[in-house]
Amino acid sequence: MTTEIAKNIFRFILLILVQVLIIQNINLSSYVILLPYVLVIILLPFELSRLTVLFISFFLGIIIDYFFDSSGLHASACTLMGFSRYYVLKFISPRDGYDVGVQPTVTDMGLAWFLSYAGTLVLIHHFFFFYLEVFRFSEFFRTFSRAALSSIGTFILIYLLQFLFFTTRKRS
């Protein structure tokens, strides 16, 4: 139990540092903005209560807002993502529910499940974030393409980052 908490705290700090020190300085284009820090929310254990997930999501967003000087954009998008996580997990849950000790990763749940789970949460986060950032309908299609392309780029990066945190397990 304490090792899982330590792993999640380490992952939390590491992903914030990666976002702030490395990813923030990478400029792909104005249409692709990578936000891999959302992996913290995606990889939270299934057993966490909804209130705990909301608190962690809000705290993560506030920290990122502090570094990006974005006055609550990340906090609101992360809180919405944390709120939506419960419903996405409920919608795509296996018939018997989730096993204890299983993590929401590609190695434990499979690529198709992870694509529907993480892809949905990343889309929710990015579309809310980018439309709240622009906050006008005159740039609807430009914002839509920014959110869609950034979601694809972020999901690909999240998928690749999975291999840093998790090794493949041998199934017996």
C-alpha positions as CSV (number, residue, x, y, z in Angstrom):
1,M,0.0,0.0,0.0
2,T,2.7,2.5,1.0
3,T,4.8,1.5,-2.1
4,E,1.8,2.4,-4.3
5,I,1.4,5.7,-2.6
6,A,5.1,6.4,-3.0
7,K,5.0,5.4,-6.7
8,N,2.0,7.7,-7.3
9,I,3.7,10.6,-5.5
10,F,6.9,10.0,-7.5
11,R,4.9,9.9,-10.8
12,F,3.1,13.1,-9.8
13,I,6.3,15.0,-9.2
14,L,8.1,13.5,-12.2
15,L,5.3,14.3,-14.7
16,I,5.0,17.9,-13.4
17,L,8.8,18.4,-13.8
18,V,8.7,16.9,-17.3
19,Q,5.8,19.2,-18.3
20,V,7.3,22.3,-16.8
21,L,11.0,21.8,-17.6
22,I,11.0,19.9,-20.9
23,I,7.6,19.9,-22.7
24,Q,6.8,23.5,-22.1
25,N,9.9,24.5,-24.0
26,I,9.1,22.3,-27.0
27,N,7.4,24.2,-29.8
28,L,5.8,21.8,-32.4
29,S,3.4,24.4,-33.7
30,S,0.5,26.6,-32.5
31,Y,-1.8,23.6,-33.2
32,V,-0.1,20.9,-31.3
33,I,0.4,21.6,-27.6
34,L,1.5,18.6,-25.5
35,L,0.1,18.3,-22.0
36,P,1.3,14.9,-20.7
37,Y,0.8,15.8,-17.0
38,V,-2.8,14.5,-17.4
39,L,-1.2,11.1,-17.2
40,V,-1.2,11.6,-13.4
41,I,-5.0,11.5,-13.4
42,I,-5.3,8.7,-15.9
43,L,-3.0,6.4,-13.9
44,L,-4.7,6.9,-10.5
45,P,-5.7,3.6,-9.0
46,F,-9.3,2.3,-9.5
47,E,-9.8,2.1,-5.8
48,L,-9.5,5.8,-5.1
49,S,-12.7,7.6,-4.0
50,R,-14.2,10.2,-6.3
51,L,-13.5,13.0,-3.8
52,T,-9.8,12.0,-3.6
53,V,-9.6,12.0,-7.4
54,L,-11.2,15.4,-7.6
55,F,-8.8,16.8,-4.9
56,I,-5.7,15.3,-6.7
57,S,-6.9,16.6,-10.0
58,F,-7.5,20.1,-8.7
59,F,-4.2,20.2,-6.9
60,L,-2.4,19.1,-10.1
61,G,-4.1,21.8,-12.1
62,I,-3.3,24.5,-9.5
63,I,0.4,23.5,-9.6
64,I,0.5,23.6,-13.4
65,D,-1.3,26.9,-13.4
66,Y,1.3,28.3,-11.1
67,F,4.1,27.4,-13.5
68,F,2.2,28.4,-16.7
69,D,0.6,31.6,-15.1
70,S,-2.7,30.6,-16.6
71,S,-5.0,31.6,-13.8
72,G,-7.1,28.5,-13.3
73,L,-7.4,27.1,-16.8
74,H,-5.5,23.9,-16.0
75,A,-7.2,23.6,-12.6
76,S,-10.7,23.7,-14.1
77,A,-9.8,21.3,-17.0
78,C,-8.1,18.9,-14.6
79,T,-11.1,19.0,-12.2
80,L,-13.5,18.3,-15.1
81,M,-11.2,15.4,-16.1
82,G,-11.2,14.0,-12.6
83,F,-14.9,14.3,-12.4
84,S,-15.4,12.6,-15.7
85,R,-13.0,9.8,-14.8
86,Y,-15.6,8.0,-12.7
87,Y,-18.2,8.0,-15.4
88,V,-15.8,6.9,-18.1
89,L,-14.6,4.0,-15.9
90,K,-18.1,3.1,-15.1
91,F,-19.1,3.1,-18.8
92,I,-16.2,0.9,-20.0
93,S,-15.9,-1.3,-17.0
94,P,-15.7,-5.1,-17.4
95,R,-18.8,-7.1,-16.5
96,D,-17.3,-8.3,-13.2
97,G,-15.7,-4.9,-12.4
98,Y,-12.1,-4.1,-12.0
99,D,-9.8,-6.6,-10.2
100,V,-8.0,-5.4,-7.1
101,G,-4.4,-4.5,-7.8
102,V,-4.9,-3.9,-11.5
103,Q,-3.8,-0.5,-12.7
104,P,-5.3,1.5,-15.6
105,T,-2.4,0.9,-17.9
106,V,-1.9,-0.5,-21.4
107,T,0.0,-3.5,-19.9
108,D,-2.8,-4.4,-17.4
109,M,-5.9,-3.6,-19.4
110,G,-4.9,-3.8,-23.1
111,L,-4.5,-1.2,-25.8
112,A,-8.2,-1.1,-26.9
113,W,-9.4,-0.4,-23.3
114,F,-6.7,2.1,-22.7
115,L,-7.4,3.9,-26.0
116,S,-11.1,4.3,-25.1
117,Y,-10.3,5.3,-21.4
118,A,-7.4,7.6,-21.8
119,G,-8.5,8.9,-25.2
120,T,-11.9,10.0,-23.9
121,L,-10.3,11.7,-20.8
122,V,-7.7,13.5,-22.9
123,L,-10.4,14.7,-25.3
124,I,-12.5,16.0,-22.5
125,H,-9.6,17.8,-20.9
126,H,-8.2,19.3,-24.1
127,F,-11.5,20.4,-25.6
128,F,-12.6,22.1,-22.3
129,F,-9.1,23.6,-21.9
130,F,-8.8,25.1,-25.4
131,Y,-12.4,26.4,-25.6
132,L,-12.1,28.0,-22.1
133,E,-8.7,29.5,-23.1
134,V,-10.2,31.1,-26.3
135,F,-13.7,31.8,-24.9
136,R,-15.3,33.0,-28.1
137,F,-17.1,31.3,-31.0
138,S,-15.4,33.3,-33.7
139,E,-12.5,30.9,-33.7
140,F,-14.6,27.7,-33.2
141,F,-12.9,25.6,-36.0
142,R,-9.4,26.8,-35.3
143,T,-9.9,25.9,-31.6
144,F,-11.5,22.6,-32.6
145,S,-8.4,21.6,-34.7
146,R,-6.0,22.8,-32.0
147,A,-7.8,20.6,-29.4
148,A,-8.1,17.6,-31.7
149,L,-4.4,17.7,-32.8
150,S,-3.2,18.4,-29.3
151,S,-5.3,15.5,-28.0
152,I,-3.7,13.1,-30.6
153,G,-0.2,14.4,-29.8
154,T,-0.7,14.1,-26.0
155,F,-2.2,10.6,-26.3
156,I,0.8,9.4,-28.4
157,L,3.2,10.9,-25.8
158,I,1.2,9.4,-22.9
159,Y,1.3,6.0,-24.6
160,L,5.0,6.3,-25.0
161,L,5.5,7.4,-21.4
162,Q,3.7,4.3,-20.2
163,F,6.8,2.3,-21.1
164,L,8.9,4.4,-18.7
165,F,6.7,3.6,-15.7
166,F,5.5,0.1,-16.4
167,T,7.2,-3.0,-17.7
168,T,5.4,-5.8,-19.3
169,R,4.2,-8.5,-17.0
170,K,4.5,-12.2,-17.8
171,R,1.0,-13.7,-17.6
172,S,0.9,-17.3,-16.3
